[in-house]
Amino acid sequence: MEHSVAVIGAGLAGLQCALLLKEAGIDVHVFEREHHVGGRMKTEKVDGFLLDYGFHVMQTAYPTSQRVFDFEALNVQAFEPGAMIVQKKKNKAKFWRMADPFRRPIQGAMSGMNRFASPVDLLRVARLRFAVRKGKTEQVFEGENKDTLSYLKQQGFSQSIIDRFFHPLFTGIFLEDDLRTNERMFRFVFRMMSKGNMVLPREGIVAAPNQLAQRLGKDRIHLNSTVSFVDDTTLDINGQSKSFDAVVRAFNTNQSNEKRHVWTLHFDAEQSPLNSRHVLLNGDVKINDGLIAHLAVPSDVQPEYAPAGRSLVTVTVVGERADSLGLKEAAEIEEAVRNEVKLWFPDTSLNWRLLAVQHIEHALPEVGSERPLLATPQGHGFECGDQMLHGSVEGALLSAEAVANAVVVHLQV
Ligand SMILES: Cc1cc2nc3c(=O)[nH]c(=O)nc-3n(C[C@H](O)[C@H](O)[C@H](O)COP(=O)(O)OP(=O)(O)OC[C@H]3O[C@@H](n4cnc5c(N)ncnc54)[C@H](O)[C@@H]3O)c2cc1C
């Protein structure tokens, strides 16, 4: 007889877990409380702009993403490797373009990094890059497990390159303000950046989970479903009781404890403020009490993100940064962001029209909150999602695969 499994949550992890169970011949159904699939990977259409939920990219080097996604069908386009850095000098903004500090550290030095990184720093970047690219991806998760800041110091980087480059880049990725995320995660992201590209799908970040949902089939996904547990295998779904052979919780059962939050502001601009497809890092965020971690122009990479003749500017403010400056309300954040970008782009930013301020609470799981990858069916069933491994698309997919395998073994399919 065909086994039946319920997956609760249609984020990336739930969809991937359900797909694998379907492929194993299981009658699987996904129940999602929202009216859309994708969970945190969602995109909203506002006045012809595609607004992702936070600045969100796919990494082409993620090994599981390479297996799972059809990047070509997603029509992905890449940001330029490397970054631009903005720094205040005598009340004026100075922009440094770094060719690619990861792939071409020496050229990167020539294109501007030497303003705040010594030649020794650049050699250390090259050495680090070599070290993290070696071997299999799993190996970066082995060995020491200090915080990222201690790791960078131990590697001998100067305070200047840490504050002006690593801090804005990695606090904007980890969504915390003191580089306390463990060095393993740092090594993982650094490796991925040096091996692949940061890309956006043509139809917004939600196109990624949509691709999985399409493979799974609409008839297996039940949106607007409020689910509660009667017992381990019996659910109350919108008031109706239904039993399954196994149930997977594809959401973070501890989410209210996850404190990493982020503010994302999307602006409609007459033209792009950047003249290349880089992400712009705020080199002052740590040193001069800055607020913005980074700014990007998704429509420079994927023109579909903005209507013809307009540009979409997306600004990322790490929640803890805003907290430390006493900024709690959307209007205060907008005002402070506008003051900061006015210095960077005095001629154009005054005309930027605010499209949305998103405050994303519980954005990523806390470091050290990861749990043993396999939730065994002892008492509380199965759980998957990025919280089980690490806060990333890769973490979500890998945990989904592990749990799907465990369910198959449990049911002895
Ligand atoms: C702003 C931001 C930027 C990010 N940027 C990147 C990036 O650039 N690169 C990267 O790799 N990762 C990034 N991430 C992380 C990535 O988005 C997540 O790791 C991934 O989407 C997690 O997927 P998930 O399925 O584990 O969880 P979720 O997406 O949270 O899915 C959980 C689902 O379960 C549903 N649910 C919860 N409770 C119930 C219930 N009781 N009944 C029914 N349904 C329920 C929720 O509605 C949700 O749809 C970013 C995250 C954020 C927030």
The ligand as a MOL file (V3000), in Angstrom:
LIG
                    3D

  0  0  0     0  0            999 V3000
M  V30 BEGIN CTAB
M  V30 COUNTS 53 58 0 0 0
M  V30 BEGIN ATOM
M  V30 1 C 16.4530 38.6470 4.0430 0
M  V30 2 C 17.0310 37.3060 3.7680 0
M  V30 3 C 18.0610 37.1890 2.8510 0
M  V30 4 C 18.5980 35.9470 2.5880 0
M  V30 5 N 19.5850 35.8500 1.6520 0
M  V30 6 C 20.0770 34.6500 1.3510 0
M  V30 7 C 21.0520 34.5280 0.3340 0
M  V30 8 O 21.3970 35.5150 -0.3130 0
M  V30 9 N 21.5570 33.2920 0.0860 0
M  V30 10 C 21.1630 32.1850 0.7850 0
M  V30 11 O 21.6660 31.0980 0.5380 0
M  V30 12 N 20.2240 32.2700 1.7520 0
M  V30 13 C 19.6840 33.4700 2.0440 0
M  V30 14 N 18.7240 33.5680 2.9970 0
M  V30 15 C 18.3280 32.3450 3.7330 0
M  V30 16 C 17.3080 31.5140 2.9620 0
M  V30 17 O 16.2510 32.3150 2.5070 0
M  V30 18 C 16.7320 30.4740 3.9070 0
M  V30 19 O 17.7990 29.7200 4.4270 0
M  V30 20 C 15.7320 29.5100 3.2540 0
M  V30 21 O 14.8010 30.1870 2.4630 0
M  V30 22 C 15.0600 28.7370 4.3700 0
M  V30 23 O 14.0760 27.8640 3.8450 0
M  V30 24 P 13.2400 26.9430 4.8340 0
M  V30 25 O 12.3470 26.1130 3.9960 0
M  V30 26 O 14.1680 26.2640 5.7680 0
M  V30 27 O 12.3900 27.9340 5.7500 0
M  V30 28 P 11.2280 28.9650 5.3940 0
M  V30 29 O 11.4950 29.6230 4.1080 0
M  V30 30 O 11.0630 29.8230 6.5910 0
M  V30 31 O 9.9260 28.0430 5.2050 0
M  V30 32 C 9.1100 27.6250 6.2670 0
M  V30 33 C 7.6620 27.5700 5.7600 0
M  V30 34 O 6.8370 26.9500 6.7370 0
M  V30 35 C 5.6230 27.6660 6.8180 0
M  V30 36 N 5.0300 27.3900 8.1290 0
M  V30 37 C 5.5420 27.6960 9.3450 0
M  V30 38 N 4.7300 27.2450 10.3180 0
M  V30 39 C 3.6620 26.6410 9.7130 0
M  V30 40 C 2.4830 25.9840 10.1790 0
M  V30 41 N 2.2230 25.8260 11.4860 0
M  V30 42 N 1.6240 25.4770 9.2820 0
M  V30 43 C 1.8680 25.5940 7.9440 0
M  V30 44 N 2.9690 26.2090 7.4410 0
M  V30 45 C 3.8570 26.7150 8.3130 0
M  V30 46 C 6.0370 29.1140 6.6320 0
M  V30 47 O 4.9370 29.9230 6.2590 0
M  V30 48 C 7.0770 28.9650 5.5200 0
M  V30 49 O 6.4880 29.0300 4.2440 0
M  V30 50 C 18.1370 34.7950 3.2740 0
M  V30 51 C 17.0820 34.9060 4.1960 0
M  V30 52 C 16.5330 36.1460 4.4250 0
M  V30 53 C 15.3680 36.2540 5.3760 0
M  V30 END ATOM
M  V30 BEGIN BOND
M  V30 1 1 1 2
M  V30 2 1 2 3
M  V30 3 2 2 52
M  V30 4 2 3 4
M  V30 5 1 4 5
M  V30 6 1 4 50
M  V30 7 2 5 6
M  V30 8 1 6 7
M  V30 9 1 6 13
M  V30 10 2 7 8
M  V30 11 1 7 9
M  V30 12 1 9 10
M  V30 13 2 10 11
M  V30 14 1 10 12
M  V30 15 2 12 13
M  V30 16 1 13 14
M  V30 17 1 14 15
M  V30 18 1 14 50
M  V30 19 1 15 16
M  V30 20 1 16 17
M  V30 21 1 16 18
M  V30 22 1 18 19
M  V30 23 1 18 20
M  V30 24 1 20 21
M  V30 25 1 20 22
M  V30 26 1 22 23
M  V30 27 1 23 24
M  V30 28 2 24 25
M  V30 29 1 24 26
M  V30 30 1 24 27
M  V30 31 1 27 28
M  V30 32 2 28 29
M  V30 33 1 28 30
M  V30 34 1 28 31
M  V30 35 1 31 32
M  V30 36 1 32 33
M  V30 37 1 33 34
M  V30 38 1 33 48
M  V30 39 1 34 35
M  V30 40 1 35 36
M  V30 41 1 35 46
M  V30 42 1 36 37
M  V30 43 1 36 45
M  V30 44 2 37 38
M  V30 45 1 38 39
M  V30 46 1 39 40
M  V30 47 2 39 45
M  V30 48 1 40 41
M  V30 49 2 40 42
M  V30 50 1 42 43
M  V30 51 2 43 44
M  V30 52 1 44 45
M  V30 53 1 46 47
M  V30 54 1 46 48
M  V30 55 1 48 49
M  V30 56 2 50 51
M  V30 57 1 51 52
M  V30 58 1 52 53
M  V30 END BOND
M  V30 END CTAB
M  END
